[in-house]
Amino acid sequence: MPREDVEALARSLRLLPDGACEIINAWGLAALGEAVIDGEDPIRVLDPARMQLDIPEHAA
């Protein structure tokens, strides 16, 4: 997802984009044993996490 879209989504939820990414990855490490998202632009869901969470590739 382009960083611009992530920033817009975060703003709509009154979150800071980088903080939201850190929290998501902290959850991923605790729940899945690995980070969930990576990248600066675009930001993407990592394949192992995407598969564990059953997220279609085109949605990641």
Buried (B, 14 or more C-beta within 10 A) or exposed (E): BEEEEBBEEBEEEEBEBEEBBEEBBEEBEEEBEEBBBEEEEEBEBBEBBBEBEEBEEEEB
